[in-house]
Amino acid sequence: MIRKHVRDMKQRVEAGHGMRWWDPTFVELFKHHDKIEMQIEDIEGGAMVRETSSDADVTLLIRQHAIRGVSEFVADGHARARQETPLPDGYGSRAEESSMP
């Protein structure tokens, strides 16, 4: 089931078909889906997913999803899945800096 889930999510990200519209981190991840590279490798008992981006803000989002989303869900179960994943500290600061005169 994990292997199918990660492949289904990869297709969703690549197509930009968002979900969890009430979750700020998910909204931003899908907004920038075209800046995310995903590689999946089957491993014993599941799958290993490697997500990367050349965009520093998108990298922050990827890490936030992994740590605050996936890892907390694994630890806390469905109660965590019903909670928002806050935007990571520093998100958007690079865009603000580059737009300053």
Steps between C-alpha positions, in 0.01 A plus 500: 500500500787740576657437160171569324439810711836661422460432128147641502626810682785541251246504216286751688795731561621477141150584373447774758181336630498644850328376810458602864400852388478603865864410572744787429802280425306280257354805325848643445652167396241451229527866394869432426461140379701573187808572713500159673693194384397166649680168484358181648693187586338184635672380815434212732166563667408812303642779289757776528402833351754767412352843434723786389471849362742765379269761658599569863143577610366182343775306676372643830149382411623151411682472833200634692275241338744220583561601861176665613269311267616147432712432809242643739224304326698178540556577869152630588265338247175636365463768769804671346366460147209728588733784601656768283867491415625855564725670249868458589695774673663725243267401216459782252785707643720448195226626267451804723875569504529477121214744448647767727645808325 
